[in-house]
Amino acid sequence: MIANVRSYKKNQVSQAEVITAIGRFHEDYKIKHVTAALDEIEGYTGDIWFVDDDLHIPGDLNLTDESVYLLVVLGDLVVDGAYGDSDDPESFLLVTGNMRARDVVTGGWLEVHGDLRTDRLIGDYNDCSAYIGGDVHARLFYGEEHHFTIGGALIANAVIGRPRLEIATPPTAIGLADLRILEHFDRDLLRVFDDHDNNGNAITYVDGFRDLSELKRRVNAGLPLRAAETRDN
């Protein structure tokens, strides 16, 4: 258990506190979903964690691995390692301030009211969604099929694919069949086909990712996605 985190199942945080906090969710359906779950939470594997101020995690934070159904941070969240959540089982994160993490892989319900800063921001599947009220700063953003709402700007060195993105100014993206994707990912992560045209000239095709689970594994482990890539830790 993290030092300044209070647990709902350990009777360290009241139902009234949780209901007041989740009233800050941007989308009403999250409020309804979590409110209904409070009546059944004792039967859930996951707990509700509550932080009254800033939260600093010196390593990784994966809500599914920690068996956390809902994490409320009434302040800033800093994760020195990788942050992760999932859609099965569902997990919710509410950060009322800013969030910073080395890398982020999100498949659950992620909500940050301030800015989000990370090296690689990866979406995972489409059952849930992410909401960031401020700016997103990332070296690489691949939303996959996950839906992202960004209230500010997306400031990224590379945006990959065709993200499901609600934002005032859509970014320029590198398509999954664009050869420029090879500048950001190793060939073994991609479906790459080498061939020859009618004149015998060598040509290369790319058709998206070969294995998303391997991509996520590397990001979670802090490993480069391209052999020539250098990373600032």
C-alpha positions as CSV (number, residue, x, y, z in Angstrom):
1,M,0.0,0.0,0.0
2,I,1.3,3.4,-0.9
3,A,2.0,5.6,2.1
4,N,-0.4,8.5,1.6
5,V,-3.2,6.5,-0.1
6,R,-6.4,5.8,1.8
7,S,-8.3,2.6,1.1
8,Y,-12.1,2.4,0.8
9,K,-12.2,-1.2,1.7
10,K,-10.1,-0.6,4.8
11,N,-12.7,2.1,5.9
12,Q,-10.1,4.8,5.5
13,V,-12.3,6.8,3.2
14,S,-16.1,7.3,3.3
15,Q,-18.6,6.8,0.6
16,A,-19.5,10.5,0.8
17,E,-15.9,11.5,0.1
18,V,-15.9,9.2,-2.9
19,I,-19.2,10.5,-4.3
20,T,-18.0,14.1,-3.8
21,A,-14.7,13.4,-5.6
22,I,-16.2,11.5,-8.6
23,G,-18.6,14.4,-9.1
24,R,-15.6,16.1,-10.7
25,F,-15.5,13.5,-13.5
26,H,-16.0,15.3,-16.9
27,E,-18.4,12.7,-18.2
28,D,-21.7,12.0,-16.4
29,Y,-21.6,8.3,-17.3
30,K,-18.5,7.8,-15.2
31,I,-20.2,9.3,-12.2
32,K,-23.2,7.0,-12.7
33,H,-21.0,3.9,-13.3
34,V,-18.8,4.4,-10.2
35,T,-21.8,5.4,-8.0
36,A,-23.6,2.2,-8.9
37,A,-20.4,0.2,-8.2
38,L,-20.1,1.5,-4.7
39,D,-23.0,-0.7,-3.6
40,E,-21.2,-3.8,-4.9
41,I,-17.5,-2.8,-4.3
42,E,-17.1,-5.4,-1.5
43,G,-17.6,-8.1,-4.1
44,Y,-15.0,-6.5,-6.5
45,T,-11.4,-7.6,-6.6
46,G,-10.4,-3.9,-6.9
47,D,-10.3,-1.3,-4.2
48,I,-10.8,2.5,-4.3
49,W,-7.7,4.4,-3.4
50,F,-8.0,8.1,-2.4
51,V,-5.2,10.7,-2.2
52,D,-5.9,14.1,-0.7
53,D,-2.9,15.8,-2.2
54,D,-0.1,15.1,-4.8
55,L,1.0,11.5,-5.4
56,H,4.5,10.5,-6.4
57,I,5.2,6.9,-7.4
58,P,8.9,6.1,-7.6
59,G,8.4,3.1,-9.9
60,D,5.6,1.8,-12.1
61,L,1.9,2.1,-11.4
62,N,-0.6,-0.3,-13.0
63,L,-4.1,-0.1,-11.6
64,T,-4.9,-3.6,-12.7
65,D,-1.8,-5.1,-11.1
66,E,-2.5,-3.2,-7.9
67,S,-6.2,-4.3,-7.9
68,V,-7.4,-0.8,-8.0
69,Y,-10.9,-0.1,-9.4
70,L,-10.7,3.7,-8.9
71,L,-7.8,5.9,-8.0
72,V,-8.6,9.5,-7.0
73,V,-5.7,12.0,-6.8
74,L,-6.7,15.5,-5.6
75,G,-3.6,17.0,-6.9
76,D,-0.8,16.1,-9.3
77,L,0.3,12.5,-10.1
78,V,3.9,11.7,-10.9
79,V,4.9,8.2,-11.9
80,D,8.6,7.7,-12.4
81,G,8.0,4.5,-14.4
82,A,5.1,3.3,-16.6
83,Y,1.5,4.0,-15.8
84,G,-1.1,1.4,-16.9
85,D,-4.8,0.7,-16.6
86,S,-7.2,-1.7,-18.4
87,D,-10.8,-2.2,-19.6
88,D,-11.0,-5.8,-18.2
89,P,-11.3,-5.5,-15.3
90,E,-12.3,-1.8,-15.7
91,S,-10.3,0.8,-13.9
92,F,-10.8,4.5,-13.4
93,L,-8.2,7.2,-12.7
94,L,-9.2,10.8,-11.7
95,V,-6.4,13.3,-11.4
96,T,-7.5,16.9,-10.6
97,G,-4.1,18.4,-11.3
98,N,-1.4,17.5,-13.8
99,M,0.0,14.0,-14.5
100,R,3.5,13.0,-15.5
101,A,4.8,9.5,-16.2
102,R,7.7,8.0,-18.1
103,D,5.3,6.1,-20.4
104,V,1.5,5.6,-20.4
105,V,-0.5,2.6,-21.8
106,T,-4.2,3.2,-21.2
107,G,-7.1,0.9,-21.9
108,G,-9.3,2.0,-19.0
109,W,-10.9,5.3,-18.0
110,L,-8.2,7.8,-17.6
111,E,-9.1,11.4,-16.7
112,V,-6.6,14.2,-16.0
113,H,-7.9,17.8,-15.6
114,G,-4.5,19.4,-16.2
115,D,-1.6,18.6,-18.5
116,L,-0.3,15.1,-19.3
117,R,3.4,14.8,-19.9
118,T,4.9,11.4,-21.0
119,D,7.4,9.9,-23.4
120,R,5.2,7.4,-25.2
121,L,1.4,7.6,-24.9
122,I,-0.3,4.4,-26.1
123,G,-4.0,3.6,-26.3
124,D,-5.3,0.1,-26.0
125,Y,-8.6,-1.1,-27.5
126,N,-11.9,0.9,-27.6
127,D,-14.2,0.0,-24.7
128,C,-13.1,2.9,-22.5
129,S,-11.6,6.3,-23.2
130,A,-9.2,9.0,-22.0
131,Y,-9.9,12.6,-21.1
132,I,-7.1,15.2,-20.7
133,G,-8.4,18.7,-19.9
134,G,-5.1,20.5,-20.7
135,D,-2.2,19.8,-23.1
136,V,-0.6,16.5,-23.9
137,H,3.1,16.5,-24.3
138,A,4.5,13.2,-25.7
139,R,7.4,12.2,-27.9
140,L,5.2,9.5,-29.5
141,F,1.4,9.1,-29.5
142,Y,-0.3,6.0,-30.8
143,G,-3.9,6.0,-29.9
144,E,-4.7,2.6,-31.5
145,E,-8.6,2.3,-31.3
146,H,-8.8,4.1,-27.9
147,H,-10.8,7.3,-27.8
148,F,-9.0,10.4,-26.5
149,T,-10.5,13.8,-25.7
150,I,-7.9,16.6,-25.3
151,G,-9.0,20.0,-24.2
152,G,-5.7,21.7,-25.0
153,A,-3.0,21.0,-27.6
154,L,-1.4,17.7,-28.6
155,I,2.3,18.4,-28.7
156,A,4.0,15.3,-30.0
157,N,7.1,14.5,-32.1
158,A,5.2,11.7,-33.9
159,V,1.5,10.8,-34.0
160,I,0.9,7.4,-35.4
161,G,-2.1,5.9,-37.2
162,R,-5.6,7.5,-37.3
163,P,-6.3,8.3,-33.7
164,R,-9.9,8.5,-32.4
165,L,-9.3,12.0,-31.2
166,E,-11.6,14.8,-30.1
167,I,-9.4,18.0,-30.2
168,A,-9.7,21.5,-31.4
169,T,-6.7,21.2,-33.8
170,P,-6.2,17.7,-35.1
171,P,-2.5,16.7,-35.5
172,T,-0.7,15.6,-38.6
173,A,-0.3,11.8,-38.3
174,I,1.9,9.1,-39.9
175,G,-0.4,6.4,-41.3
176,L,0.1,2.8,-40.5
177,A,1.0,2.1,-44.2
178,D,3.3,5.1,-44.4
179,L,7.0,4.1,-44.8
180,R,7.9,6.9,-42.3
181,I,6.6,4.6,-39.6
182,L,9.9,2.7,-40.0
183,E,11.7,5.7,-38.5
184,H,9.9,5.1,-35.2
185,F,9.5,1.3,-34.9
186,D,11.6,-1.8,-35.5
187,R,10.6,-3.9,-38.5
188,D,9.8,-6.9,-36.2
189,L,7.0,-4.8,-34.6
190,L,5.4,-4.1,-38.0
191,R,4.0,-6.1,-40.9
192,V,6.7,-5.2,-43.5
193,F,6.8,-6.7,-47.0
194,D,9.7,-6.4,-49.4
195,D,8.9,-6.9,-53.1
196,H,9.9,-5.7,-56.6
197,D,8.0,-3.6,-59.0
198,N,7.5,-4.5,-62.7
199,N,10.9,-3.0,-63.5
200,G,12.7,-5.1,-60.9
201,N,13.2,-2.3,-58.4
202,A,13.0,-3.1,-54.8
203,I,9.9,-1.8,-53.0
204,T,8.7,-2.0,-49.4
205,Y,5.2,-2.1,-48.0
206,V,4.0,-1.6,-44.5
207,D,0.6,-2.8,-43.2
208,G,0.4,-1.7,-39.6
209,F,1.6,-3.5,-36.4
210,R,2.4,-7.2,-36.2
211,D,1.8,-7.6,-32.5
212,L,0.4,-4.8,-30.3
213,S,1.1,-6.8,-27.1
214,E,4.9,-6.7,-27.9
215,L,4.7,-3.0,-28.5
216,K,3.0,-2.5,-25.1
217,R,5.5,-4.8,-23.4
218,R,8.4,-2.7,-24.6
219,V,6.7,0.5,-23.5
220,N,5.9,-0.8,-20.1
221,A,9.4,-2.1,-19.7
222,G,10.9,1.2,-20.8
223,L,12.6,-0.4,-23.8
224,P,13.1,1.4,-27.1
225,L,10.7,0.8,-30.0
226,R,13.5,1.2,-32.5
227,A,17.0,-0.2,-32.1
228,A,18.7,3.0,-33.0
229,E,16.5,5.0,-30.6
230,T,18.1,6.6,-27.6
231,R,16.0,7.4,-24.6
232,D,16.3,10.0,-21.9
233,N,15.6,8.5,-18.5
